[in-house]
Amino acid sequence: MTKTFLQFGCGNMGGAMLKGWLAGGIAPETFTIVDPYLEVAPQGTRLLKSVPEGEGAFDVVLLGFKPQQLPDAAASVRPFVGPNTLLLSILAGVDLATLRATFPDTGAIVRVMPNLAAALGKSPIALVGEADEAARAETDALMAPLGQAEWLSGEDQMDLVTALAGSGPAFVYRFIDALAQGAAALGLPREQADRLALSMVEGAAMLAAASEHSPGELARRVASPGGVTQIGIDVLDADDRLARLMEDTLRGARDRSAEMTEMARKAG
């Protein structure tokens, strides 16, 4: 696939992507990781505390540090990007214009929005970039071991997709926790409620992923008129409370992502 891969930063998200790539069969020796805080890297990869000396451009460079570190890190990254480099960025809020202004000599630039399920090959991955057909194909091949990649029609969608696919797991975790909390309040031991809620959501997600039907249709099929499930759904749907809650949740996360984008532009 790729000959040389330089990863700047290997925190939670960068580490999850690295695990997914290695599990997907990409050779460990492909990766050079620059992270001053990482003590141990996967066997076979090269871990450095600072940038390598005397090396030119890499085939793929991943920006995996915190977005606010870009102005300080840019000078260290520039020697390793060139006209044939595919620059991948998981920096939330840092738009393509800022990336191009910061790294004018790089080839293709692609913003990548995965989540931590990339380690399991189960992440939704939003993509948007300045990339020709060859660079898109290379990006698709790189994302395949990490999950389901989706190219967005425009960068203006990235803030909303960040809220949905990037922040979404946290919202699901809170929903699982709320289910268990509700069951505990009604009489189940909390640890047992946690186990049952987690197992239920895992199974439901797997069934939904394998089904030809939409989640809404699956909910309708599970519920019998006047039955136990329908009564619960009626509570969720009363006054569109669940739909409005999710819309408000995504709006808040989307707007914060947009604020971070604006701050990154000003910092750049």
PyRosetta script that sets phi, psi and omega in degrees:
from pyrosetta import init, pose_from_sequence

init()
pose = pose_from_sequence("MTKTFLQFGCGNMGGAMLKGWLAGGIAPETFTIVDPYLEVAPQGTRLLKSVPEGEGAFDVVLLGFKPQQLPDAAASVRPFVGPNTLLLSILAGVDLATLRATFPDTGAIVRVMPNLAAALGKSPIALVGEADEAARAETDALMAPLGQAEWLSGEDQMDLVTALAGSGPAFVYRFIDALAQGAAALGLPREQADRLALSMVEGAAMLAAASEHSPGELARRVASPGGVTQIGIDVLDADDRLARLMEDTLRGARDRSAEMTEMARKAG")
pose.set_psi(1, -79.8)
pose.set_omega(1, 178.8)
pose.set_phi(2, -116.5)
pose.set_psi(2, 152.3)
pose.set_omega(2, -177.9)
pose.set_phi(3, -91.7)
pose.set_psi(3, -40.4)
pose.set_omega(3, -178.0)
pose.set_phi(4, -136.4)
pose.set_psi(4, 135.0)
pose.set_omega(4, -174.5)
pose.set_phi(5, -136.8)
pose.set_psi(5, 117.7)
pose.set_omega(5, -179.5)
pose.set_phi(6, -111.4)
pose.set_psi(6, 122.2)
pose.set_omega(6, -177.2)
pose.set_phi(7, -114.6)
pose.set_psi(7, 114.6)
pose.set_omega(7, 177.3)
pose.set_phi(8, -93.4)
pose.set_psi(8, 105.2)
pose.set_omega(8, -178.4)
pose.set_phi(9, 95.5)
pose.set_psi(9, 130.8)
pose.set_omega(9, -179.0)
pose.set_phi(10, -140.6)
pose.set_psi(10, 58.4)
pose.set_omega(10, 177.2)
pose.set_phi(11, -83.0)
pose.set_psi(11, -148.1)
pose.set_omega(11, -176.6)
pose.set_phi(12, -59.1)
pose.set_psi(12, -50.5)
pose.set_omega(12, -176.3)
pose.set_phi(13, -75.5)
pose.set_psi(13, -45.3)
pose.set_omega(13, 178.1)
pose.set_phi(14, -61.9)
pose.set_psi(14, -38.1)
pose.set_omega(14, 178.0)
pose.set_phi(15, -66.3)
pose.set_psi(15, -38.2)
pose.set_omega(15, 177.9)
pose.set_phi(16, -64.7)
pose.set_psi(16, -41.0)
pose.set_omega(16, 178.3)
pose.set_phi(17, -65.2)
pose.set_psi(17, -41.9)
pose.set_omega(17, 179.1)
pose.set_phi(18, -61.4)
pose.set_psi(18, -43.2)
pose.set_omega(18, 177.6)
pose.set_phi(19, -60.4)
pose.set_psi(19, -42.3)
pose.set_omega(19, 179.4)
pose.set_phi(20, -64.2)
pose.set_psi(20, -42.3)
pose.set_omega(20, 178.7)
pose.set_phi(21, -63.7)
pose.set_psi(21, -43.7)
pose.set_omega(21, -179.3)
pose.set_phi(22, -67.0)
pose.set_psi(22, -41.2)
pose.set_omega(22, 178.0)
pose.set_phi(23, -65.2)
pose.set_psi(23, -28.2)
pose.set_omega(23, 179.5)
pose.set_phi(24, -80.5)
pose.set_psi(24, -2.4)
pose.set_omega(24, 173.9)
pose.set_phi(25, 102.7)
pose.set_psi(25, 3.1)
pose.set_omega(25, 175.8)
pose.set_phi(26, -72.5)
pose.set_psi(26, 133.4)
pose.set_omega(26, -173.6)
pose.set_phi(27, -63.6)
pose.set_psi(27, 133.0)
pose.set_omega(27, -179.5)
pose.set_phi(28, -57.6)
pose.set_psi(28, -35.6)
pose.set_omega(28, -177.6)
pose.set_phi(29, -67.2)
pose.set_psi(29, -9.1)
pose.set_omega(29, 175.1)
pose.set_phi(30, -66.1)
pose.set_psi(30, -26.7)
pose.set_omega(30, -168.4)
pose.set_phi(31, -101.1)
pose.set_psi(31, 130.6)
pose.set_omega(31, 164.6)
pose.set_phi(32, -113.0)
pose.set_psi(32, 125.4)
pose.set_omega(32, -176.2)
pose.set_phi(33, -113.4)
pose.set_psi(33, 126.4)
pose.set_omega(33, 176.0)
pose.set_phi(34, -110.6)
pose.set_psi(34, 109.6)
pose.set_omega(34, -179.1)
pose.set_phi(35, -154.8)
pose.set_psi(35, 111.7)
pose.set_omega(35, -177.4)
pose.set_phi(36, -69.7)
pose.set_psi(36, -14.2)
pose.set_omega(36, -175.3)
pose.set_phi(37, -105.2)
pose.set_psi(37, -14.1)
pose.set_omega(37, -177.1)
pose.set_phi(38, -79.7)
pose.set_psi(38, 123.9)
pose.set_omega(38, -177.8)
pose.set_phi(39, -84.1)
pose.set_psi(39, -38.6)
pose.set_omega(39, -176.6)
pose.set_phi(40, -136.2)
pose.set_psi(40, 137.2)
pose.set_omega(40, 175.9)
pose.set_phi(41, -116.1)
pose.set_psi(41, 161.0)
pose.set_omega(41, 178.6)
pose.set_phi(42, -53.9)
pose.set_psi(42, 143.5)
pose.set_omega(42, -176.7)
pose.set_phi(43, -57.5)
pose.set_psi(43, 133.5)
pose.set_omega(43, 177.9)
pose.set_phi(44, 99.4)
pose.set_psi(44, -21.7)
pose.set_omega(44, 176.2)
pose.set_phi(45, -83.8)
pose.set_psi(45, 161.4)
pose.set_omega(45, 178.2)
pose.set_phi(46, -103.3)
pose.set_psi(46, 119.7)
pose.set_omega(46, -179.8)
pose.set_phi(47, -107.7)
pose.set_psi(47, 126.4)
pose.set_omega(47, 179.0)
pose.set_phi(48, -124.8)
pose.set_psi(48, 146.2)
pose.set_omega(48, 176.8)
pose.set_phi(49, -83.5)
pose.set_psi(49, -21.7)
pose.set_omega(49, 177.9)
pose.set_phi(50, -141.6)
pose.set_psi(50, 172.5)
pose.set_omega(50, -173.8)
pose.set_phi(51, -63.5)
pose.set_psi(51, 145.3)
pose.set_omega(51, 179.5)
pose.set_phi(52, -67.1)
pose.set_psi(52, 146.1)
pose.set_omega(52, -179.3)
pose.set_phi(53, -92.4)
pose.set_psi(53, 139.9)
pose.set_omega(53, 171.9)
pose.set_phi(54, 71.0)
pose.set_psi(54, 20.5)
pose.set_omega(54, 178.6)
pose.set_phi(55, -113.5)
pose.set_psi(55, 143.3)
pose.set_omega(55, -178.3)
pose.set_phi(56, -91.1)
pose.set_psi(56, -151.5)
pose.set_omega(56, -175.6)
pose.set_phi(57, -67.3)
pose.set_psi(57, 144.8)
pose.set_omega(57, 175.5)
pose.set_phi(58, -99.0)
pose.set_psi(58, 160.6)
pose.set_omega(58, 178.1)
pose.set_phi(59, -67.0)
pose.set_psi(59, -42.8)
pose.set_omega(59, -179.8)
pose.set_phi(60, -132.5)
pose.set_psi(60, 133.0)
pose.set_omega(60, 175.3)
pose.set_phi(61, -124.4)
pose.set_psi(61, 126.4)
pose.set_omega(61, 178.0)
pose.set_phi(62, -107.4)
pose.set_psi(62, 125.8)
pose.set_omega(62, 174.0)
pose.set_phi(63, -91.7)
pose.set_psi(63, 108.9)
pose.set_omega(63, -174.4)
pose.set_phi(64, -125.0)
pose.set_psi(64, 19.6)
pose.set_omega(64, 178.5)
pose.set_phi(65, -93.6)
pose.set_psi(65, -174.3)
pose.set_omega(65, -179.8)
pose.set_phi(66, -74.2)
pose.set_psi(66, 141.4)
pose.set_omega(66, -175.9)
pose.set_phi(67, -54.3)
pose.set_psi(67, -37.9)
pose.set_omega(67, -177.4)
pose.set_phi(68, -70.0)
pose.set_psi(68, -10.5)
pose.set_omega(68, 178.7)
pose.set_phi(69, -86.4)
pose.set_psi(69, -7.0)
pose.set_omega(69, -175.4)
pose.set_phi(70, -56.4)
pose.set_psi(70, -48.4)
pose.set_omega(70, -178.7)
pose.set_phi(71, -56.8)
pose.set_psi(71, -38.7)
pose.set_omega(71, -179.6)
pose.set_phi(72, -78.2)
pose.set_psi(72, -31.9)
pose.set_omega(72, -175.7)
pose.set_phi(73, -84.0)
pose.set_psi(73, -19.4)
pose.set_omega(73, -171.8)
pose.set_phi(74, -55.5)
pose.set_psi(74, -44.7)
pose.set_omega(74, -177.6)
pose.set_phi(75, -62.5)
pose.set_psi(75, -32.0)
pose.set_omega(75, 178.6)
pose.set_phi(76, -74.4)
pose.set_psi(76, -28.6)
pose.set_omega(76, -177.1)
pose.set_phi(77, -82.7)
pose.set_psi(77, -36.9)
pose.set_omega(77, -170.7)
pose.set_phi(78, -52.0)
pose.set_psi(78, -40.8)
pose.set_omega(78, -178.6)
pose.set_phi(79, -62.5)
pose.set_psi(79, -14.0)
pose.set_omega(79, -173.2)
pose.set_phi(80, -107.0)
pose.set_psi(80, 5.6)
pose.set_omega(80, 175.0)
pose.set_phi(81, -115.9)
pose.set_psi(81, 140.5)
pose.set_omega(81, 179.9)
pose.set_phi(82, -145.0)
pose.set_psi(82, -173.5)
pose.set_omega(82, -175.2)
pose.set_phi(83, -63.2)
pose.set_psi(83, -19.7)
pose.set_omega(83, 179.1)
pose.set_phi(84, -103.7)
pose.set_psi(84, 7.6)
pose.set_omega(84, -179.3)
pose.set_phi(85, -84.9)
pose.set_psi(85, 137.1)
pose.set_omega(85, 168.8)
pose.set_phi(86, -95.7)
pose.set_psi(86, 112.1)
pose.set_omega(86, -178.7)
pose.set_phi(87, -95.5)
pose.set_psi(87, 116.7)
pose.set_omega(87, 178.0)
pose.set_phi(88, -105.4)
pose.set_psi(88, 134.4)
pose.set_omega(88, -179.3)
pose.set_phi(89, -127.1)
pose.set_psi(89, 127.8)
pose.set_omega(89, 171.2)
pose.set_phi(90, -109.3)
pose.set_psi(90, 23.4)
pose.set_omega(90, -178.8)
pose.set_phi(91, -79.6)
pose.set_psi(91, 106.0)
pose.set_omega(91, -178.4)
pose.set_phi(92, -60.8)
pose.set_psi(92, 131.1)
pose.set_omega(92, 175.7)
pose.set_phi(93, 85.6)
pose.set_psi(93, -6.0)
pose.set_omega(93, 179.9)
pose.set_phi(94, -96.2)
pose.set_psi(94, 110.4)
pose.set_omega(94, -172.0)
pose.set_phi(95, -82.9)
pose.set_psi(95, 172.4)
pose.set_omega(95, -176.7)
pose.set_phi(96, -63.2)
pose.set_psi(96, -37.5)
pose.set_omega(96, -179.8)
pose.set_phi(97, -62.9)
pose.set_psi(97, -41.3)
pose.set_omega(97, 177.8)
pose.set_phi(98, -65.2)
pose.set_psi(98, -42.6)
pose.set_omega(98, 179.3)
pose.set_phi(99, -64.0)
pose.set_psi(99, -42.6)
pose.set_omega(99, 180.0)
pose.set_phi(100, -66.7)
pose.set_psi(100, -40.1)
pose.set_omega(100, 178.1)
pose.set_phi(101, -66.0)
pose.set_psi(101, -33.1)
pose.set_omega(101, -178.8)
pose.set_phi(102, -77.9)
pose.set_psi(102, -34.7)
pose.set_omega(102, -178.0)
pose.set_phi(103, -127.6)
pose.set_psi(103, 70.8)
pose.set_omega(103, -174.3)
pose.set_phi(104, -66.8)
pose.set_psi(104, -21.2)
pose.set_omega(104, -175.3)
pose.set_phi(105, -91.3)
pose.set_psi(105, -5.3)
pose.set_omega(105, -177.8)
pose.set_phi(106, -75.4)
pose.set_psi(106, 162.5)
pose.set_omega(106, 176.9)
pose.set_phi(107, -80.2)
pose.set_psi(107, -114.3)
pose.set_omega(107, -179.4)
pose.set_phi(108, -73.7)
pose.set_psi(108, 147.2)
pose.set_omega(108, 175.1)
pose.set_phi(109, -125.6)
pose.set_psi(109, 127.9)
pose.set_omega(109, 179.2)
pose.set_phi(110, -131.7)
pose.set_psi(110, 124.9)
pose.set_omega(110, 170.9)
pose.set_phi(111, -83.5)
pose.set_psi(111, 134.1)
pose.set_omega(111, -175.6)
pose.set_phi(112, -123.4)
pose.set_psi(112, 127.9)
pose.set_omega(112, 177.2)
pose.set_phi(113, -122.5)
pose.set_psi(113, 92.3)
pose.set_omega(113, 175.8)
pose.set_phi(114, -101.2)
pose.set_psi(114, -171.5)
pose.set_omega(114, 166.7)
pose.set_phi(115, -135.4)
pose.set_psi(115, -177.3)
pose.set_omega(115, -171.1)
pose.set_phi(116, -65.7)
pose.set_psi(116, -16.4)
pose.set_omega(116, 176.8)
pose.set_phi(117, -68.0)
pose.set_psi(117, -4.7)
pose.set_omega(117, 174.0)
pose.set_phi(118, -57.6)
pose.set_psi(118, -30.5)
pose.set_omega(118, 178.9)
pose.set_phi(119, -61.6)
pose.set_psi(119, -26.9)
pose.set_omega(119, -178.9)
pose.set_phi(120, -102.3)
pose.set_psi(120, 1.7)
pose.set_omega(120, -175.8)
pose.set_phi(121, 73.3)
pose.set_psi(121, 24.7)
pose.set_omega(121, -173.9)
pose.set_phi(122, -125.1)
pose.set_psi(122, 23.1)
pose.set_omega(122, -177.0)
pose.set_phi(123, -91.6)
pose.set_psi(123, 138.2)
pose.set_omega(123, 162.2)
pose.set_phi(124, -71.9)
pose.set_psi(124, 141.1)
pose.set_omega(124, -175.4)
pose.set_phi(125, -133.3)
pose.set_psi(125, 114.7)
pose.set_omega(125, 176.5)
pose.set_phi(126, -90.3)
pose.set_psi(126, 136.0)
pose.set_omega(126, -177.7)
pose.set_phi(127, -128.8)
pose.set_psi(127, 138.7)
pose.set_omega(127, 171.4)
pose.set_phi(128, -152.5)
pose.set_psi(128, 141.7)
pose.set_omega(128, -176.8)
pose.set_phi(129, -174.0)
pose.set_psi(129, 177.7)
pose.set_omega(129, 170.3)
pose.set_phi(130, -99.6)
pose.set_psi(130, 92.6)
pose.set_omega(130, -171.8)
pose.set_phi(131, -148.4)
pose.set_psi(131, 133.3)
pose.set_omega(131, 175.2)
pose.set_phi(132, -80.2)
pose.set_psi(132, -176.4)
pose.set_omega(132, -174.9)
pose.set_phi(133, -60.6)
pose.set_psi(133, -40.4)
pose.set_omega(133, -179.5)
pose.set_phi(134, -66.0)
pose.set_psi(134, -42.3)
pose.set_omega(134, -180.0)
pose.set_phi(135, -67.7)
pose.set_psi(135, -35.6)
pose.set_omega(135, 176.7)
pose.set_phi(136, -65.3)
pose.set_psi(136, -41.8)
pose.set_omega(136, 179.2)
pose.set_phi(137, -64.0)
pose.set_psi(137, -40.5)
pose.set_omega(137, 177.8)
pose.set_phi(138, -64.6)
pose.set_psi(138, -41.4)
pose.set_omega(138, 178.0)
pose.set_phi(139, -63.4)
pose.set_psi(139, -44.3)
pose.set_omega(139, 178.5)
pose.set_phi(140, -58.0)
pose.set_psi(140, -42.1)
pose.set_omega(140, 179.7)
pose.set_phi(141, -65.2)
pose.set_psi(141, -37.2)
pose.set_omega(141, 178.8)
pose.set_phi(142, -70.3)
pose.set_psi(142, -33.5)
pose.set_omega(142, -177.9)
pose.set_phi(143, -80.9)
pose.set_psi(143, -22.4)
pose.set_omega(143, -174.2)
pose.set_phi(144, -53.6)
pose.set_psi(144, -41.3)
pose.set_omega(144, 178.9)
pose.set_phi(145, -71.3)
pose.set_psi(145, -11.2)
pose.set_omega(145, -173.8)
pose.set_phi(146, -97.6)
pose.set_psi(146, -20.5)
pose.set_omega(146, -179.5)
pose.set_phi(147, 149.7)
pose.set_psi(147, -150.3)
pose.set_omega(147, -176.4)
pose.set_phi(148, -96.1)
pose.set_psi(148, 110.6)
pose.set_omega(148, -178.3)
pose.set_phi(149, -91.9)
pose.set_psi(149, 141.3)
pose.set_omega(149, 179.0)
pose.set_phi(150, -134.2)
pose.set_psi(150, 121.3)
pose.set_omega(150, 174.1)
pose.set_phi(151, -80.9)
pose.set_psi(151, 129.9)
pose.set_omega(151, 179.4)
pose.set_phi(152, -84.3)
pose.set_psi(152, 152.4)
pose.set_omega(152, -180.0)
pose.set_phi(153, -75.7)
pose.set_psi(153, -19.5)
pose.set_omega(153, 179.2)
pose.set_phi(154, -161.9)
pose.set_psi(154, 154.5)
pose.set_omega(154, -177.9)
pose.set_phi(155, -67.8)
pose.set_psi(155, -20.9)
pose.set_omega(155, 179.6)
pose.set_phi(156, -65.7)
pose.set_psi(156, -13.9)
pose.set_omega(156, 177.3)
pose.set_phi(157, -85.0)
pose.set_psi(157, -12.4)
pose.set_omega(157, -171.3)
pose.set_phi(158, -64.3)
pose.set_psi(158, -36.9)
pose.set_omega(158, -179.5)
pose.set_phi(159, -63.6)
pose.set_psi(159, -41.3)
pose.set_omega(159, 179.3)
pose.set_phi(160, -69.5)
pose.set_psi(160, -41.6)
pose.set_omega(160, 179.5)
pose.set_phi(161, -67.2)
pose.set_psi(161, -32.7)
pose.set_omega(161, 174.4)
pose.set_phi(162, -59.5)
pose.set_psi(162, -42.8)
pose.set_omega(162, 178.6)
pose.set_phi(163, -65.6)
pose.set_psi(163, -41.9)
pose.set_omega(163, -175.0)
pose.set_phi(164, -77.1)
pose.set_psi(164, -56.0)
pose.set_omega(164, -172.5)
pose.set_phi(165, -90.8)
pose.set_psi(165, -32.5)
pose.set_omega(165, -179.0)
pose.set_phi(166, -82.0)
pose.set_psi(166, -50.9)
pose.set_omega(166, -179.8)
pose.set_phi(167, -85.4)
pose.set_psi(167, -18.2)
pose.set_omega(167, -174.6)
pose.set_phi(168, -50.2)
pose.set_psi(168, -43.1)
pose.set_omega(168, 179.3)
pose.set_phi(169, -54.6)
pose.set_psi(169, -38.7)
pose.set_omega(169, 179.1)
pose.set_phi(170, -63.4)
pose.set_psi(170, -36.6)
pose.set_omega(170, 178.8)
pose.set_phi(171, -67.9)
pose.set_psi(171, -38.9)
pose.set_omega(171, 177.5)
pose.set_phi(172, -64.8)
pose.set_psi(172, -41.7)
pose.set_omega(172, 178.9)
pose.set_phi(173, -61.0)
pose.set_psi(173, -40.0)
pose.set_omega(173, 178.5)
pose.set_phi(174, -66.4)
pose.set_psi(174, -35.2)
pose.set_omega(174, 177.4)
pose.set_phi(175, -65.4)
pose.set_psi(175, -43.4)
pose.set_omega(175, 177.2)
pose.set_phi(176, -60.6)
pose.set_psi(176, -44.5)
pose.set_omega(176, 179.6)
pose.set_phi(177, -62.6)
pose.set_psi(177, -39.3)
pose.set_omega(177, 179.9)
pose.set_phi(178, -67.7)
pose.set_psi(178, -38.4)
pose.set_omega(178, 175.6)
pose.set_phi(179, -59.1)
pose.set_psi(179, -47.5)
pose.set_omega(179, -179.2)
pose.set_phi(180, -65.6)
pose.set_psi(180, -39.9)
pose.set_omega(180, 179.4)
pose.set_phi(181, -62.6)
pose.set_psi(181, -40.7)
pose.set_omega(181, 178.4)
pose.set_phi(182, -64.8)
pose.set_psi(182, -42.1)
pose.set_omega(182, 178.8)
pose.set_phi(183, -65.3)
pose.set_psi(183, -38.1)
pose.set_omega(183, 178.7)
pose.set_phi(184, -65.9)
pose.set_psi(184, -39.5)
pose.set_omega(184, 178.9)
pose.set_phi(185, -63.7)
pose.set_psi(185, -26.1)
pose.set_omega(185, -179.1)
pose.set_phi(186, -94.8)
pose.set_psi(186, 1.8)
pose.set_omega(186, 171.1)
pose.set_phi(187, 129.8)
pose.set_psi(187, -11.8)
pose.set_omega(187, 178.5)
pose.set_phi(188, -79.7)
pose.set_psi(188, 146.1)
pose.set_omega(188, 170.6)
pose.set_phi(189, -59.0)
pose.set_psi(189, 137.7)
pose.set_omega(189, -171.5)
pose.set_phi(190, -60.5)
pose.set_psi(190, -42.2)
pose.set_omega(190, -178.7)
pose.set_phi(191, -63.5)
pose.set_psi(191, -38.8)
pose.set_omega(191, 177.4)
pose.set_phi(192, -67.5)
pose.set_psi(192, -40.5)
pose.set_omega(192, 177.5)
pose.set_phi(193, -61.3)
pose.set_psi(193, -40.7)
pose.set_omega(193, 177.5)
pose.set_phi(194, -59.5)
pose.set_psi(194, -47.1)
pose.set_omega(194, -177.7)
pose.set_phi(195, -63.8)
pose.set_psi(195, -45.4)
pose.set_omega(195, -177.9)
pose.set_phi(196, -66.3)
pose.set_psi(196, -42.0)
pose.set_omega(196, -180.0)
pose.set_phi(197, -63.9)
pose.set_psi(197, -44.5)
pose.set_omega(197, -179.4)
pose.set_phi(198, -64.4)
pose.set_psi(198, -45.3)
pose.set_omega(198, 179.8)
pose.set_phi(199, -63.5)
pose.set_psi(199, -40.0)
pose.set_omega(199, 179.3)
pose.set_phi(200, -62.5)
pose.set_psi(200, -46.3)
pose.set_omega(200, -178.2)
pose.set_phi(201, -66.3)
pose.set_psi(201, -39.4)
pose.set_omega(201, 178.3)
pose.set_phi(202, -60.0)
pose.set_psi(202, -49.2)
pose.set_omega(202, -179.7)
pose.set_phi(203, -64.8)
pose.set_psi(203, -41.6)
pose.set_omega(203, 179.8)
pose.set_phi(204, -63.1)
pose.set_psi(204, -40.5)
pose.set_omega(204, 179.4)
pose.set_phi(205, -65.8)
pose.set_psi(205, -40.8)
pose.set_omega(205, 179.3)
pose.set_phi(206, -65.1)
pose.set_psi(206, -42.1)
pose.set_omega(206, 178.0)
pose.set_phi(207, -64.6)
pose.set_psi(207, -41.7)
pose.set_omega(207, 179.4)
pose.set_phi(208, -63.6)
pose.set_psi(208, -40.0)
pose.set_omega(208, -179.9)
pose.set_phi(209, -65.5)
pose.set_psi(209, -31.8)
pose.set_omega(209, -177.1)
pose.set_phi(210, -90.5)
pose.set_psi(210, -9.8)
pose.set_omega(210, -173.0)
pose.set_phi(211, -86.2)
pose.set_psi(211, 151.5)
pose.set_omega(211, 173.7)
pose.set_phi(212, -80.2)
pose.set_psi(212, -10.7)
pose.set_omega(212, -175.7)
pose.set_phi(213, -97.8)
pose.set_psi(213, 154.5)
pose.set_omega(213, 176.9)
pose.set_phi(214, -72.1)
pose.set_psi(214, 159.2)
pose.set_omega(214, 176.4)
pose.set_phi(215, -56.1)
pose.set_psi(215, -38.7)
pose.set_omega(215, 178.4)
pose.set_phi(216, -62.1)
pose.set_psi(216, -41.9)
pose.set_omega(216, 178.5)
pose.set_phi(217, -68.6)
pose.set_psi(217, -36.8)
pose.set_omega(217, 177.3)
pose.set_phi(218, -62.6)
pose.set_psi(218, -41.1)
pose.set_omega(218, 177.8)
pose.set_phi(219, -61.2)
pose.set_psi(219, -41.3)
pose.set_omega(219, 179.5)
pose.set_phi(220, -63.4)
pose.set_psi(220, -38.6)
pose.set_omega(220, -178.0)
pose.set_phi(221, -71.2)
pose.set_psi(221, -31.4)
pose.set_omega(221, 179.4)
pose.set_phi(222, -71.8)
pose.set_psi(222, -34.1)
pose.set_omega(222, -173.2)
pose.set_phi(223, -87.6)
pose.set_psi(223, 127.3)
pose.set_omega(223, 172.6)
pose.set_phi(224, -95.0)
pose.set_psi(224, 140.1)
pose.set_omega(224, -180.0)
pose.set_phi(225, -53.9)
pose.set_psi(225, 125.1)
pose.set_omega(225, 179.1)
pose.set_phi(226, 77.0)
pose.set_psi(226, 2.3)
pose.set_omega(226, -177.7)
pose.set_phi(227, -87.4)
pose.set_psi(227, -176.7)
pose.set_omega(227, -176.7)
pose.set_phi(228, -59.9)
pose.set_psi(228, -50.1)
pose.set_omega(228, -176.5)
pose.set_phi(229, -64.2)
pose.set_psi(229, -40.8)
pose.set_omega(229, -178.0)
pose.set_phi(230, -63.0)
pose.set_psi(230, -37.4)
pose.set_omega(230, 178.3)
pose.set_phi(231, -62.6)
pose.set_psi(231, -42.5)
pose.set_omega(231, 177.4)
pose.set_phi(232, -64.1)
pose.set_psi(232, -41.9)
pose.set_omega(232, 178.5)
pose.set_phi(233, -63.4)
pose.set_psi(233, -37.6)
pose.set_omega(233, 178.3)
pose.set_phi(234, -59.9)
pose.set_psi(234, -38.8)
pose.set_omega(234, 178.0)
pose.set_phi(235, -64.9)
pose.set_psi(235, -45.4)
pose.set_omega(235, 179.3)
pose.set_phi(236, -62.2)
pose.set_psi(236, -37.6)
pose.set_omega(236, -173.5)
pose.set_phi(237, -87.8)
pose.set_psi(237, -10.2)
pose.set_omega(237, -176.9)
pose.set_phi(238, -57.0)
pose.set_psi(238, 126.3)
pose.set_omega(238, -179.6)
pose.set_phi(239, 57.7)
pose.set_psi(239, 25.4)
pose.set_omega(239, -179.0)
pose.set_phi(240, 55.6)
pose.set_psi(240, 31.8)
pose.set_omega(240, -171.7)
pose.set_phi(241, -62.8)
pose.set_psi(241, -42.2)
pose.set_omega(241, -178.9)
pose.set_phi(242, -68.2)
pose.set_psi(242, -45.2)
pose.set_omega(242, 179.2)
pose.set_phi(243, -61.0)
pose.set_psi(243, -42.2)
pose.set_omega(243, -180.0)
pose.set_phi(244, -68.0)
pose.set_psi(244, -37.8)
pose.set_omega(244, 178.1)
pose.set_phi(245, -62.4)
pose.set_psi(245, -44.2)
pose.set_omega(245, -179.7)
pose.set_phi(246, -67.3)
pose.set_psi(246, -38.7)
pose.set_omega(246, 177.7)
pose.set_phi(247, -63.5)
pose.set_psi(247, -44.0)
pose.set_omega(247, 178.5)
pose.set_phi(248, -64.4)
pose.set_psi(248, -39.2)
pose.set_omega(248, 179.3)
pose.set_phi(249, -62.4)
pose.set_psi(249, -48.6)
pose.set_omega(249, -179.2)
pose.set_phi(250, -67.3)
pose.set_psi(250, -36.9)
pose.set_omega(250, 178.6)
pose.set_phi(251, -61.9)
pose.set_psi(251, -44.5)
pose.set_omega(251, -179.8)
pose.set_phi(252, -62.4)
pose.set_psi(252, -44.7)
pose.set_omega(252, 179.6)
pose.set_phi(253, -67.4)
pose.set_psi(253, -41.2)
pose.set_omega(253, 178.2)
pose.set_phi(254, -61.0)
pose.set_psi(254, -45.0)
pose.set_omega(254, -177.8)
pose.set_phi(255, -66.1)
pose.set_psi(255, -35.4)
pose.set_omega(255, 176.8)
pose.set_phi(256, -66.7)
pose.set_psi(256, -39.0)
pose.set_omega(256, 176.6)
pose.set_phi(257, -61.7)
pose.set_psi(257, -40.6)
pose.set_omega(257, 178.2)
pose.set_phi(258, -64.3)
pose.set_psi(258, -38.6)
pose.set_omega(258, 177.2)
pose.set_phi(259, -62.4)
pose.set_psi(259, -41.4)
pose.set_omega(259, 179.3)
pose.set_phi(260, -65.6)
pose.set_psi(260, -36.6)
pose.set_omega(260, 176.4)
pose.set_phi(261, -61.2)
pose.set_psi(261, -44.7)
pose.set_omega(261, -180.0)
pose.set_phi(262, -65.2)
pose.set_psi(262, -39.7)
pose.set_omega(262, 178.1)
pose.set_phi(263, -64.6)
pose.set_psi(263, -37.4)
pose.set_omega(263, 179.0)
pose.set_phi(264, -66.4)
pose.set_psi(264, -38.4)
pose.set_omega(264, 177.7)
pose.set_phi(265, -61.6)
pose.set_psi(265, -44.7)
pose.set_omega(265, -178.4)
pose.set_phi(266, -67.1)
pose.set_psi(266, -36.5)
pose.set_omega(266, 179.4)
pose.set_phi(267, -68.3)
pose.set_psi(267, -33.4)
pose.set_omega(267, -179.9)
pose.set_phi(268, -73.6)
pose.dump_pdb("model.pdb")
